[in-house]
Amino acid sequence: MGAGRAVPRAPEQQVGRTLQEARLVLDHVIKGATVVDGTGAPAFVADVGVRDGRIAVVGTATEESRTTEDAAGLVLAPGFVDPHTHYDAQLFWDPYATPSLNHGVTTVAAGNCGFTLAPLKAEDADYTRRMMSKVEGMSLVALEEGAPWSWRGFGEYLDALEGRIAVNAGFMVGHCALRRYVMGPDAVGGQPSEEQLAEIVRLLHEAMDAGAWGFSTTQSSTHSDGDGQPVASRHARPEELLALSRAVGEHEGTQIEAIVAGCLDQFSDAEIDLFVEMSAVAGRPLNWNVLTIDAAVPERVPRQLFASERARKAGGRVVALTMPILTPMNMSLGTFCALNLIPGWGPVLSLPVPERIARLRDPGVRAEMLRNATSKEAGVFRRLADFGRYVIGDTYSTANEGLTGRVVRDIAAERGQEPFECLVEICAADELRTVLWPMPSDNDPASWALRAETWRHEDVLLGGSDAGAHLDRMCGAPYTTRFIGDCVRGRKLVGLEQAVKMLTDDPARLFGLRERGQVREGWHADLVLFDPERIDAGKATLVHDLPGDSPRLDSEAIGIRAVWVNGVEAIRDDVVSGHVPGRVLRSGRDTRTVSTR
């Protein structure tokens, strides 16, 4: 052994002191922020220090810090929690869940409406992709090229996302996937045998053991698969739904999410009975979406919230999600959109384009379509029937030059046509590619006052963005910033402290999230820093940044300075950092049981 100089060992006391000092160094300090902590308490000015992914200081930060920033005049709030998304596939090609993360969302709940990518048999991958493309408006090319489809069990799906996402994400397990895995093609139209139902229930238990947040299902008449058939869960009878609900109640930190036809307008008695019983037998909250609030239909809100009243008396809890903004949504007579869901419209709008144009130009066909669009059966889609209020978006022919941005009613008056006839002729000139923007009919003071009143109900929660779905048709992801910009700063319907609570701690408590939803020492450092005088969402614009250059609507985040997920900066001035600090949140470990008793 060669000679060399001995390196003296530090005394144990000196080593201990050095380690202690290292532990006391903060990773980052946000100095002098106006803290709105998520509890609804009055805002206060404080430093907030972060260390090892947790909030270490709320008050005066005296410890040394690796980095600091001056936040004077800015609001620091908990990261927003979106309770209803469909980011199940997008997270594979977009770990930042854009644009949700840009708009301050640090935690998303996915796997909703009975639609998940697991459990999955390899031979069912094509069916699942086509179903998700049809029912949730996801790009088929993006689904084929952007996700690995390498999993089988639900736990394997969660593992495939672990360590590669920038937001925290929790997932329900979808009824359609469970049925398809056990029953194969018979899941559509068939009933499970006793043995098959036992296997469906076993798979649900297995998924929740792996961390699924619970069970989601749909009975909605609007949900059809890629073959145009009612999706698998729509064929389930109440006894199947109740068996699965009971299974949910056997696991810690779980939930139920369910959709029925009445979610679009008003529940039937049978639907209310089903929701109440599902929640009560599970002993878990059940949430549904979306509660549409419109002063022109004053009976809707009390009818929909009667389900919540009934549930509480029966030992359950039924929570309605409602959007606090009017979500920008475009339409087209050329591609599948909400217009296809109006009774009687689907068969016409699914014809080849030349035949479709011919039918739409037939006055008798148009008259029948208008009757259907204004019928009671159309439910909430009646809102789409005032075609004079539509605004023309992108056009593609010389005949339509100069029409972009104009209101159909004005063009129809100039041409001496009825609004729907005028709209059809404009679209026909573009071979039905014209982009249409319906102006909401419920943007009146009475409807906004009713919304503000309804938001105060104990079983109403803000959310229902559908972020990750219907990508080229609607853009609900920025509801957080638009809500604060419009309803707090603009309309002044609610105070800032209460608004932040509604976006953070309220959904966190519904899902039983452990140590998330508040700016509180020891809790996870999911934080959003914003300018209260500027925070808002930009206009929805069409971009082509999905796999295969597929389109989606995007929206700029205005006034968001930075977003931290688990203490790591993920967004700064609307630009992603490149870090992926998000976690797959698993039931039990990351959620606690929310009792309905």
ZIGI-V675692 format. One record per residue. OMEGA is omega in radians with two decimals (NA if undefined). D_CENTER is the distance of its C-alpha to the mean C-alpha in whole Angstrom. Layout:
omega=OMEGA d_center=D_CENTER
omega=OMEGA d_center=D_CENTER
This chain:
omega=-3.07 d_center=66
omega=3.13 d_center=66
omega=3.11 d_center=67
omega=-3.12 d_center=64
omega=3.11 d_center=63
omega=3.10 d_center=62
omega=-3.09 d_center=59
omega=3.10 d_center=59
omega=3.09 d_center=56
omega=3.06 d_center=55
omega=-3.12 d_center=56
omega=-3.13 d_center=53
omega=-3.14 d_center=53
omega=3.11 d_center=52
omega=3.14 d_center=49
omega=-3.13 d_center=48
omega=-3.14 d_center=48
omega=3.13 d_center=46
omega=3.14 d_center=43
omega=3.12 d_center=43
omega=3.14 d_center=43
omega=-3.13 d_center=40
omega=-3.08 d_center=38
omega=3.13 d_center=38
omega=3.09 d_center=37
omega=3.09 d_center=34
omega=-3.08 d_center=31
omega=3.05 d_center=30
omega=3.05 d_center=31
omega=-2.93 d_center=29
omega=2.98 d_center=32
omega=3.13 d_center=32
omega=2.94 d_center=29
omega=-3.02 d_center=28
omega=2.98 d_center=26
omega=-2.79 d_center=23
omega=3.10 d_center=23
omega=-3.12 d_center=20
omega=-3.03 d_center=23
omega=3.13 d_center=23
omega=3.13 d_center=27
omega=3.11 d_center=28
omega=3.10 d_center=28
omega=-3.13 d_center=30
omega=-3.11 d_center=32
omega=2.90 d_center=32
omega=3.03 d_center=32
omega=-3.13 d_center=29
omega=-3.09 d_center=30
omega=3.05 d_center=28
omega=3.08 d_center=30
omega=3.05 d_center=29
omega=-3.11 d_center=25
omega=3.04 d_center=26
omega=-3.06 d_center=26
omega=-3.08 d_center=30
omega=2.91 d_center=31
omega=-3.06 d_center=30
omega=3.07 d_center=34
omega=-3.12 d_center=36
omega=-3.14 d_center=36
omega=-3.13 d_center=39
omega=3.04 d_center=39
omega=-3.12 d_center=39
omega=3.12 d_center=36
omega=3.10 d_center=35
omega=3.09 d_center=33
omega=2.98 d_center=33
omega=3.13 d_center=31
omega=-3.11 d_center=32
omega=3.13 d_center=30
omega=3.13 d_center=32
omega=3.13 d_center=30
omega=3.12 d_center=27
omega=3.02 d_center=24
omega=-3.08 d_center=23
omega=2.99 d_center=20
omega=3.04 d_center=18
omega=-3.11 d_center=15
omega=-3.12 d_center=12
omega=3.13 d_center=9
omega=-3.02 d_center=6
omega=-3.11 d_center=6
omega=3.08 d_center=3
omega=3.05 d_center=3
omega=-3.14 d_center=6
omega=-3.05 d_center=8
omega=-3.12 d_center=11
omega=-3.01 d_center=13
omega=-3.10 d_center=12
omega=3.12 d_center=13
omega=3.11 d_center=17
omega=3.14 d_center=17
omega=-3.08 d_center=15
omega=-3.11 d_center=15
omega=3.14 d_center=14
omega=3.14 d_center=11
omega=0.05 d_center=12
omega=-3.09 d_center=11
omega=-3.11 d_center=9
omega=3.10 d_center=12
omega=-3.08 d_center=14
omega=2.97 d_center=13
omega=-3.14 d_center=13
omega=-3.14 d_center=10
omega=3.13 d_center=12
omega=3.12 d_center=10
omega=3.00 d_center=7
omega=-3.10 d_center=7
omega=-3.11 d_center=7
omega=-3.05 d_center=10
omega=3.01 d_center=9
omega=3.11 d_center=11
omega=-3.03 d_center=14
omega=3.03 d_center=13
omega=-3.11 d_center=14
omega=3.14 d_center=16
omega=-0.06 d_center=19
omega=-2.99 d_center=21
omega=2.93 d_center=23
omega=-3.04 d_center=26
omega=-3.09 d_center=27
omega=-3.14 d_center=29
omega=-3.07 d_center=25
omega=-3.12 d_center=23
omega=3.10 d_center=24
omega=-3.09 d_center=23
omega=3.13 d_center=20
omega=-3.13 d_center=19
omega=3.09 d_center=20
omega=-3.12 d_center=18
omega=3.11 d_center=15
omega=-3.10 d_center=16
omega=-2.93 d_center=17
omega=-3.12 d_center=15
omega=3.03 d_center=12
omega=3.10 d_center=14
omega=3.12 d_center=14
omega=3.13 d_center=17
omega=3.12 d_center=20
omega=3.13 d_center=22
omega=3.11 d_center=19
omega=-3.11 d_center=18
omega=-3.02 d_center=22
omega=-2.96 d_center=23
omega=-3.11 d_center=20
omega=-3.07 d_center=19
omega=-3.14 d_center=23
omega=-3.03 d_center=22
omega=-3.06 d_center=25
omega=3.04 d_center=23
omega=3.11 d_center=25
omega=-3.11 d_center=24
omega=3.10 d_center=20
omega=3.10 d_center=22
omega=3.08 d_center=23
omega=3.12 d_center=19
omega=3.13 d_center=18
omega=-3.13 d_center=22
omega=3.13 d_center=21
omega=-3.05 d_center=18
omega=3.07 d_center=20
omega=-3.08 d_center=21
omega=-3.14 d_center=20
omega=-3.09 d_center=16
omega=3.05 d_center=16
omega=2.95 d_center=13
omega=-3.07 d_center=13
omega=3.03 d_center=11
omega=-3.00 d_center=12
omega=2.89 d_center=12
omega=3.01 d_center=13
omega=-2.98 d_center=15
omega=-3.14 d_center=15
omega=-3.12 d_center=18
omega=3.14 d_center=19
omega=3.13 d_center=19
omega=-3.12 d_center=22
omega=-3.10 d_center=24
omega=-3.10 d_center=24
omega=-3.07 d_center=25
omega=-2.97 d_center=28
omega=-3.09 d_center=29
omega=-3.13 d_center=28
omega=3.13 d_center=29
omega=3.11 d_center=30
omega=3.07 d_center=26
omega=3.10 d_center=26
omega=-3.05 d_center=29
omega=3.05 d_center=30
omega=-3.13 d_center=30
omega=2.98 d_center=31
omega=3.11 d_center=34
omega=3.14 d_center=35
omega=3.13 d_center=35
omega=3.11 d_center=31
omega=3.10 d_center=30
omega=3.12 d_center=31
omega=3.06 d_center=30
omega=3.12 d_center=26
omega=3.13 d_center=26
omega=3.12 d_center=28
omega=3.09 d_center=25
omega=3.08 d_center=22
omega=-3.12 d_center=25
omega=3.14 d_center=25
omega=3.14 d_center=21
omega=3.02 d_center=21
omega=-3.13 d_center=24
omega=3.08 d_center=22
omega=3.06 d_center=19
omega=-3.11 d_center=17
omega=-3.11 d_center=15
omega=-2.94 d_center=16
omega=3.06 d_center=16
omega=-3.11 d_center=14
omega=3.01 d_center=15
omega=2.98 d_center=16
omega=-3.02 d_center=19
omega=-3.14 d_center=18
omega=-3.13 d_center=20
omega=-3.03 d_center=18
omega=3.12 d_center=17
omega=-3.09 d_center=20
omega=-3.09 d_center=20
omega=3.08 d_center=22
omega=-3.13 d_center=25
omega=-3.14 d_center=24
omega=3.05 d_center=25
omega=-3.11 d_center=23
omega=-2.96 d_center=20
omega=-3.04 d_center=22
omega=-3.13 d_center=20
omega=-3.13 d_center=21
omega=-3.10 d_center=25
omega=3.09 d_center=25
omega=-3.09 d_center=27
omega=-3.10 d_center=26
omega=3.07 d_center=29
omega=3.13 d_center=26
omega=-3.13 d_center=23
omega=3.08 d_center=25
omega=3.12 d_center=27
omega=3.10 d_center=23
omega=3.11 d_center=22
omega=3.13 d_center=26
omega=3.12 d_center=25
omega=-3.10 d_center=22
omega=-3.14 d_center=24
omega=-3.09 d_center=26
omega=-3.12 d_center=24
omega=2.99 d_center=23
omega=-3.07 d_center=20
omega=-3.04 d_center=18
omega=2.92 d_center=16
omega=3.00 d_center=15
omega=-3.03 d_center=12
omega=3.10 d_center=14
omega=3.02 d_center=14
omega=-3.09 d_center=17
omega=-3.09 d_center=19
omega=3.08 d_center=20
omega=-3.10 d_center=16
omega=-3.10 d_center=17
omega=3.14 d_center=20
omega=-3.10 d_center=22
omega=2.92 d_center=22
omega=3.09 d_center=25
omega=-3.11 d_center=27
omega=3.13 d_center=27
omega=3.09 d_center=23
omega=3.11 d_center=23
omega=-3.11 d_center=26
omega=3.13 d_center=24
omega=-3.10 d_center=21
omega=-3.08 d_center=23
omega=3.11 d_center=25
omega=3.14 d_center=22
omega=-3.07 d_center=21
omega=-3.11 d_center=25
omega=3.10 d_center=26
omega=-2.99 d_center=24
omega=-3.09 d_center=24
omega=3.06 d_center=20
omega=3.01 d_center=18
omega=3.07 d_center=16
omega=3.14 d_center=13
omega=3.07 d_center=12
omega=0.08 d_center=10
omega=3.11 d_center=11
omega=3.13 d_center=14
omega=-3.05 d_center=16
omega=-3.06 d_center=18
omega=-3.11 d_center=21
omega=3.11 d_center=25
omega=3.09 d_center=26
omega=-3.00 d_center=25
omega=-3.11 d_center=26
omega=-3.03 d_center=26
omega=-3.05 d_center=23
omega=3.11 d_center=21
omega=3.12 d_center=24
omega=-3.10 d_center=24
omega=-3.13 d_center=20
omega=3.02 d_center=21
omega=3.08 d_center=24
omega=3.12 d_center=22
omega=3.11 d_center=21
omega=3.12 d_center=25
omega=-3.09 d_center=26
omega=-3.12 d_center=24
omega=3.11 d_center=26
omega=-3.09 d_center=29
omega=-3.14 d_center=29
omega=3.09 d_center=27
omega=3.04 d_center=24
omega=3.12 d_center=21
omega=-3.04 d_center=18
omega=3.11 d_center=15
omega=3.00 d_center=14
omega=3.11 d_center=10
omega=3.13 d_center=11
omega=-3.10 d_center=10
omega=3.12 d_center=13
omega=2.99 d_center=14
omega=-2.99 d_center=15
omega=3.06 d_center=12
omega=-3.09 d_center=15
omega=3.09 d_center=15
omega=-3.10 d_center=18
omega=3.08 d_center=20
omega=3.02 d_center=23
omega=-3.08 d_center=26
omega=-3.12 d_center=26
omega=-3.08 d_center=23
omega=3.10 d_center=20
omega=-3.08 d_center=18
omega=3.12 d_center=17
omega=3.12 d_center=21
omega=-3.07 d_center=22
omega=3.05 d_center=20
omega=-3.12 d_center=23
omega=3.10 d_center=26
omega=-3.11 d_center=29
omega=-3.07 d_center=27
omega=-3.12 d_center=26
omega=3.12 d_center=29
omega=-3.04 d_center=30
omega=3.09 d_center=27
omega=3.11 d_center=28
omega=2.99 d_center=31
omega=-2.98 d_center=32
omega=3.14 d_center=32
omega=3.12 d_center=36
omega=-3.14 d_center=36
omega=-3.14 d_center=33
omega=-3.14 d_center=35
omega=3.14 d_center=38
omega=-3.12 d_center=36
omega=3.13 d_center=34
omega=3.12 d_center=37
omega=-3.09 d_center=39
omega=3.14 d_center=39
omega=3.12 d_center=39
omega=3.14 d_center=36
omega=-3.13 d_center=34
omega=3.12 d_center=36
omega=3.12 d_center=35
omega=3.12 d_center=31
omega=3.09 d_center=31
omega=3.12 d_center=32
omega=-3.08 d_center=30
omega=-3.13 d_center=27
omega=-3.11 d_center=28
omega=3.07 d_center=29
omega=-3.11 d_center=28
omega=3.14 d_center=26
omega=3.09 d_center=24
omega=-3.07 d_center=22
omega=-3.14 d_center=19
omega=3.02 d_center=20
omega=3.13 d_center=23
omega=-3.09 d_center=22
omega=-2.95 d_center=22
omega=3.14 d_center=26
omega=-2.98 d_center=27
omega=3.05 d_center=28
omega=-3.12 d_center=30
omega=3.14 d_center=27
omega=3.04 d_center=26
omega=-3.14 d_center=26
omega=3.08 d_center=27
omega=-3.12 d_center=25
omega=3.06 d_center=27
omega=-2.97 d_center=30
omega=-3.11 d_center=32
omega=3.11 d_center=35
omega=3.14 d_center=38
omega=-3.08 d_center=39
omega=3.12 d_center=35
omega=3.11 d_center=36
omega=-3.10 d_center=36
omega=-3.11 d_center=33
omega=3.14 d_center=30
omega=-3.11 d_center=29
omega=-3.13 d_center=31
omega=-3.07 d_center=30
omega=-3.11 d_center=31
omega=-3.13 d_center=33
omega=3.13 d_center=35
omega=-3.14 d_center=36
omega=3.13 d_center=37
omega=3.12 d_center=39
omega=-3.06 d_center=41
omega=-3.12 d_center=41
omega=-3.11 d_center=42
omega=2.95 d_center=39
omega=-3.06 d_center=37
omega=-3.09 d_center=33
omega=3.07 d_center=32
omega=3.14 d_center=35
omega=-3.13 d_center=35
omega=3.14 d_center=31
omega=-3.11 d_center=32
omega=3.09 d_center=35
omega=-3.11 d_center=33
omega=3.14 d_center=31
omega=3.12 d_center=34
omega=3.11 d_center=35
omega=-3.05 d_center=33
omega=3.05 d_center=33
omega=3.12 d_center=29
omega=-3.09 d_center=27
omega=3.05 d_center=27
omega=-3.10 d_center=24
omega=3.11 d_center=23
omega=3.11 d_center=21
omega=3.08 d_center=21
omega=-3.05 d_center=22
omega=-3.14 d_center=20
omega=-3.06 d_center=23
omega=3.12 d_center=22
omega=-3.07 d_center=22
omega=-3.11 d_center=25
omega=-3.12 d_center=26
omega=3.13 d_center=27
omega=3.12 d_center=23
omega=3.09 d_center=22
omega=3.11 d_center=24
omega=3.09 d_center=23
omega=-3.11 d_center=19
omega=3.10 d_center=21
omega=-3.08 d_center=23
omega=3.14 d_center=20
omega=-3.10 d_center=18
omega=-3.12 d_center=21
omega=-3.05 d_center=21
omega=-3.12 d_center=21
omega=3.04 d_center=18
omega=-3.09 d_center=16
omega=3.11 d_center=13
omega=3.11 d_center=11
omega=-3.07 d_center=7
omega=-3.03 d_center=5
omega=-3.03 d_center=4
omega=-3.13 d_center=4
omega=-3.07 d_center=4
omega=3.13 d_center=7
omega=3.10 d_center=8
omega=-2.86 d_center=11
omega=-3.11 d_center=12
omega=-3.07 d_center=15
omega=-3.11 d_center=14
omega=-3.10 d_center=12
omega=-3.12 d_center=10
omega=-3.05 d_center=7
omega=-3.09 d_center=7
omega=-3.08 d_center=10
omega=-3.09 d_center=10
omega=-3.12 d_center=11
omega=3.13 d_center=14
omega=3.10 d_center=15
omega=-3.14 d_center=15
omega=-3.13 d_center=17
omega=-3.05 d_center=19
omega=-2.96 d_center=20
omega=3.11 d_center=20
omega=-3.08 d_center=21
omega=-3.07 d_center=24
omega=-3.06 d_center=24
omega=3.13 d_center=24
omega=3.14 d_center=25
omega=-3.09 d_center=23
omega=3.13 d_center=22
omega=-3.09 d_center=24
omega=-3.10 d_center=22
omega=3.14 d_center=23
omega=3.13 d_center=21
omega=3.13 d_center=18
omega=3.10 d_center=17
omega=-3.12 d_center=18
omega=-3.11 d_center=15
omega=-2.99 d_center=13
omega=-3.02 d_center=14
omega=-3.14 d_center=17
omega=3.09 d_center=15
omega=3.11 d_center=12
omega=3.14 d_center=14
omega=3.11 d_center=17
omega=-3.10 d_center=15
omega=3.13 d_center=14
omega=-3.12 d_center=18
omega=-3.13 d_center=17
omega=3.00 d_center=20
omega=3.00 d_center=21
omega=3.08 d_center=18
omega=3.11 d_center=17
omega=2.95 d_center=20
omega=-2.97 d_center=23
omega=-3.11 d_center=26
omega=-3.14 d_center=28
omega=-3.12 d_center=28
omega=3.13 d_center=24
omega=-3.06 d_center=22
omega=2.95 d_center=22
omega=-2.95 d_center=18
omega=3.02 d_center=19
omega=-3.12 d_center=18
omega=-3.06 d_center=22
omega=3.08 d_center=22
omega=-3.07 d_center=24
omega=3.14 d_center=24
omega=-3.07 d_center=26
omega=-2.98 d_center=24
omega=-3.10 d_center=20
omega=3.07 d_center=18
omega=3.12 d_center=16
omega=3.14 d_center=18
omega=3.09 d_center=19
omega=-3.14 d_center=16
omega=-3.11 d_center=19
omega=3.08 d_center=19
omega=-3.14 d_center=20
omega=-3.08 d_center=21
omega=3.06 d_center=20
omega=3.03 d_center=18
omega=-3.09 d_center=21
omega=-3.11 d_center=23
omega=3.11 d_center=23
omega=-3.05 d_center=20
omega=2.98 d_center=19
omega=3.05 d_center=15
omega=-3.14 d_center=14
omega=-3.12 d_center=14
omega=3.13 d_center=15
omega=3.02 d_center=17
omega=-3.10 d_center=17
omega=3.04 d_center=20
omega=3.07 d_center=22
omega=-3.13 d_center=20
omega=-3.10 d_center=23
omega=3.08 d_center=21
omega=3.09 d_center=18
omega=3.05 d_center=20
omega=-3.08 d_center=18
omega=3.04 d_center=21
omega=-3.11 d_center=23
omega=3.14 d_center=23
omega=-3.12 d_center=22
omega=-3.14 d_center=19
omega=3.00 d_center=19
omega=3.12 d_center=22
omega=3.03 d_center=23
omega=3.11 d_center=20
omega=-3.13 d_center=21
omega=-3.03 d_center=20
omega=-3.03 d_center=23
omega=3.10 d_center=23
omega=3.11 d_center=22
omega=-3.04 d_center=20
omega=-3.09 d_center=20
omega=-3.14 d_center=17
omega=2.93 d_center=17
omega=-3.11 d_center=16
omega=-3.04 d_center=16
omega=-3.10 d_center=18
omega=-3.12 d_center=19
omega=3.12 d_center=22
omega=-3.06 d_center=23
omega=3.09 d_center=20
omega=3.03 d_center=19
omega=-3.11 d_center=21
omega=3.04 d_center=22
omega=-3.06 d_center=21
omega=3.06 d_center=24
omega=-3.07 d_center=24
omega=NA d_center=27
